[in-house]
């Protein structure tokens, strides 16, 4: 049995405690016992399967649409090696189907816009795989690129630069800790060019970027430096206190996070150098040292313990 989602309350006693019995096909109120519905539709497929191979063979629908694919996943694809029953094709039929698939792929990309989207989506996917960026962020990057293409912002500019800039904008919007330098390192375009395209996208598409918070960088820096969860929790407490008194305003979030982790590691008895944290945060040792002194002075961490 599971909670019913179709009805919100019982018409007799107005109770919200409704239970769906899948076996009998009834929706029953657990408070007064009223049978609200005695026939419900089964939303499951009419066929049964017990192995992943059977599920794949019997499924008649494809994957959901996705902005990451240039055709949104709506085009037709087929395998040239097996027939509809899963039996291997003869060699002459296989060669024929391979030729048909080749022309099918060529026919799908027949306009300049589709060729543009095909190159851009492949580039966004490649960058996301290199940087281990979640699929949801990749979808946002594809949406930003499509919007830029609709506004005519791609003309005269490099497709790869706009794709990298769209991915960076998506990371900023979703607060994913990936900076411009990391994206430029895995891209074939220069950092200056990607930065210029990013500013253009932000200006022309009127994208309002949220401010980066140092807390989002804690896990990334701690993972690189090999710090445990307890140290991360202490660093988050320090950053929350710093945010309340507005110590972090006007300072780079990565440097503040590295300094908080340095203070937390000292309080937790873990030995870690400022050089290692600076490398993990992609800042200089001087930045970590200055942020460390500023946090110590503002929060008075040397003379009292964290709450």
C-alpha positions in Angstrom: 0.0 0.0 0.0 1.1 3.6 -0.6 -0.3 7.1 0.0 -2.8 8.2 -2.7 -1.7 11.1 -4.7 -4.9 11.5 -6.8 -7.2 12.7 -4.0 -6.3 15.1 -1.2 -9.0 14.5 1.3 -11.9 12.2 2.1 -15.3 13.6 1.0 -17.0 12.1 4.2 -14.7 13.1 7.1 -12.3 15.5 5.3 -9.3 13.4 6.5 -6.1 13.5 4.5 -5.1 10.0 5.5 -5.9 8.2 2.2 -4.4 4.9 1.3 -4.2 3.3 -2.2 -4.4 -0.5 -2.4 -2.7 -1.5 -5.6 -3.8 -5.1 -5.4 -7.5 -4.5 -5.0 -7.6 -1.2 -7.0 -9.2 0.8 -4.2 -8.6 4.1 -2.5 -9.7 3.9 1.2 -9.9 6.5 3.9 -7.9 5.2 6.9 -9.8 7.4 9.3 -13.5 6.5 8.6 -13.0 3.4 6.3 -14.9 4.9 3.3 -14.0 3.3 0.0 -13.6 6.5 -2.2 -12.7 4.6 -5.4 -13.0 1.0 -6.2 -11.6 1.1 -9.7 -8.3 2.8 -10.4 -6.1 2.8 -13.5 -2.9 0.8 -13.5 -0.2 3.2 -14.7 2.3 0.4 -15.3 3.0 -1.2 -18.7 0.9 -4.1 -19.8 3.9 -6.4 -20.3 6.1 -8.0 -17.6 9.9 -8.2 -17.6 12.3 -9.8 -15.1 15.7 -8.9 -16.5 17.3 -5.6 -17.8 17.5 -7.3 -21.2 13.8 -8.0 -21.3 13.0 -4.5 -20.2 15.1 -3.0 -23.0 13.6 -5.3 -25.6 10.0 -4.7 -24.6 10.2 -1.0 -24.0 8.5 0.9 -26.8 9.4 4.5 -25.8 12.7 6.2 -26.0 14.5 8.4 -23.4 13.1 11.8 -22.4 13.8 14.9 -24.5 17.0 16.7 -23.6 18.3 20.2 -24.4 21.8 18.7 -24.4 21.2 17.0 -27.8 21.0 19.2 -30.8 17.7 17.6 -31.9 16.4 17.3 -28.3 16.5 13.5 -28.7 13.5 13.4 -31.0 15.2 12.1 -34.1 15.0 8.4 -35.2 18.0 6.1 -34.7 18.4 2.4 -35.4 21.0 -0.3 -35.0 22.3 -1.9 -38.3 23.3 -5.2 -36.7 20.0 -6.8 -35.5 16.4 -6.9 -36.6 13.3 -6.1 -34.5 13.4 -9.5 -32.9 17.0 -9.2 -31.8 18.3 -11.7 -34.4 21.6 -10.9 -36.2 21.2 -9.7 -39.7 23.0 -11.3 -42.7 26.2 -9.6 -43.9 24.6 -8.1 -47.0 21.6 -6.7 -45.0 24.0 -5.4 -42.4 26.0 -3.4 -45.0 22.7 -2.0 -46.5 21.5 -0.9 -43.0 24.9 0.7 -42.3 24.6 2.8 -45.5 21.0 3.7 -44.5 22.1 4.8 -41.1 24.9 6.9 -42.5 22.5 8.8 -44.8 20.0 9.1 -41.9 22.6 10.8 -39.8 23.5 13.1 -42.7 19.8 13.9 -43.4 19.2 14.9 -39.7 21.7 17.8 -40.0 20.7 19.7 -43.1 20.6 23.3 -41.9 23.3 25.7 -40.6 21.5 26.1 -37.3 21.4 22.3 -36.7 25.1 22.0 -37.6 25.8 24.8 -35.2 23.9 23.2 -32.4 25.5 19.8 -33.1 29.0 21.2 -32.6 28.0 23.3 -29.6 26.2 20.5 -27.7 29.2 18.1 -28.3 31.6 20.8 -27.0 29.4 21.4 -23.9 29.2 17.6 -23.2 33.0 17.3 -23.7 33.8 20.1 -21.2 31.2 18.8 -18.7 32.8 15.3 -18.8 36.3 16.7 -18.3 35.2 18.8 -15.3 32.7 16.3 -13.8 29.9 18.8 -14.0 26.4 17.4 -13.2 23.9 16.8 -16.0 21.5 19.4 -14.6 24.1 22.1 -15.0 24.8 20.9 -18.5 21.1 21.3 -19.4 21.3 24.9 -18.2 24.3 25.5 -20.3 22.5 24.1 -23.4 19.5 26.3 -22.6 21.7 29.4 -22.4 23.5 28.6 -25.7 20.1 28.0 -27.5 18.9 31.3 -26.2 22.0 33.1 -27.5 21.6 31.4 -30.9 17.9 32.5 -31.1 19.1 36.1 -30.3 21.7 36.0 -33.1 24.7 36.4 -30.7 26.7 33.5 -32.2 27.3 35.1 -35.6 30.9 36.2 -36.0 32.1 34.4 -32.8 33.6 31.1 -32.1 31.1 28.3 -31.3 33.5 26.7 -28.8 34.0 30.0 -27.0 30.3 30.6 -26.6 29.8 27.0 -25.5 32.4 27.4 -22.9 31.0 30.7 -21.8 27.5 29.2 -21.5 28.8 26.4 -19.3 30.6 28.9 -17.1 27.4 31.0 -16.8 25.4 27.8 -15.9 28.0 27.0 -13.2 27.6 30.5 -11.8 23.8 30.3 -11.9 23.7 27.0 -10.1 26.5 27.8 -7.7 28.6 25.0 -9.0 32.3 25.6 -7.9 34.0 25.7 -11.3 36.0 28.9 -12.1 36.9 30.3 -15.5 40.4 29.1 -15.3 39.3 25.5 -15.0 37.0 25.7 -18.0 39.7 27.5 -20.1 42.2 24.7 -19.2 40.0 22.0 -20.8 38.8 24.2 -23.6 40.6 24.8 -26.8 39.9 28.6 -26.6 41.8 31.1 -24.5 40.6 32.3 -21.2 40.4 35.9 -22.3 38.2 35.0 -25.3 35.8 32.9 -23.1 35.7 35.7 -20.5 34.7 38.2 -23.2 32.0 35.9 -24.5 30.7 35.4 -21.0 30.3 39.1 -20.4 28.5 39.5 -23.7 26.1 36.7 -22.8 25.5 38.2 -19.4 24.9 41.7 -20.9 22.8 40.7 -23.9 20.7 38.0 -22.3 20.3 40.1 -19.1 21.4 37.2 -16.8 21.5 38.2 -13.1 24.3 36.2 -11.6 24.1 35.3 -7.8 27.1 36.1 -5.7 29.4 33.2 -5.0 29.4 32.0 -1.4 32.6 30.7 0.2 30.6 27.7 1.7 30.2 26.2 -1.8 34.0 25.9 -2.1 34.6 24.1 1.2 33.9 20.6 0.0 36.0 21.0 -3.2 39.1 22.5 -1.4 38.8 20.0 1.5 38.6 17.0 -0.9 41.8 18.2 -2.6 43.6 18.7 0.7 42.4 15.4 2.2 40.5 17.0 5.2 37.8 15.1 7.0 34.1 16.0 7.5 34.6 17.3 11.0 37.1 19.9 9.7 34.7 20.9 7.0 31.8 21.4 9.5 34.0 23.6 11.6 35.0 25.6 8.5 31.3 26.0 7.6 30.6 27.3 11.1 33.4 29.9 10.7 32.1 31.0 7.4 28.5 31.4 8.7 29.8 33.6 11.5 31.8 35.6 9.0 28.7 36.1 6.8 26.7 37.4 9.8 29.2 40.2 10.5 29.8 40.7 6.7 33.5 40.0 6.9 33.5 38.2 3.5 32.1 41.1 1.5 34.5 42.2 -1.3 36.8 39.2 -1.0 37.2 36.2 -3.2 35.1 33.2 -2.0 37.8 30.6 -2.6 40.4 32.5 -0.5 37.9 32.9 2.4 37.0 29.2 2.2 40.7 28.2 2.2 41.4 30.4 5.2 38.4 29.0 7.1 39.6 25.4 6.4 43.1 26.3 7.6 41.6 27.7 10.9 39.4 24.6 11.2 42.3 22.2 10.6 44.3 23.9 13.4 41.4 23.6 15.8 40.8 20.0 14.8 44.5 19.1 15.2 45.0 18.3 11.5 48.3 19.4 9.9 47.8 21.2 6.6 49.9 23.9 5.0 48.7 27.2 3.6 50.5 26.2 0.3 48.4 23.1 -0.2 45.1 25.0 0.5 46.2 27.8 -1.8 46.8 25.3 -4.5 43.4 23.7 -3.9 41.6 27.0 -4.0 43.7 28.3 -7.0 44.8 31.4 -5.1 48.2 32.6 -3.7 49.6 31.8 -0.3 49.6 35.5 0.5 45.8 35.6 -0.1 45.2 32.6 2.3 47.5 34.2 4.9 45.7 37.6 4.7 42.3 36.0 4.9 43.4 33.9 7.8 44.6 37.0 9.7 41.4 38.8 8.8 39.1 36.0 10.1 41.1 35.6 13.2 40.9 39.3 14.0 37.2 39.8 13.1 35.9 36.7 14.8 38.3 36.7 17.7 38.9 33.0 17.1 42.2 32.8 18.9 40.6 33.7 22.3 37.4 31.7 22.2 36.0 28.4 20.9 33.3 28.1 18.3 29.7 27.6 19.5 
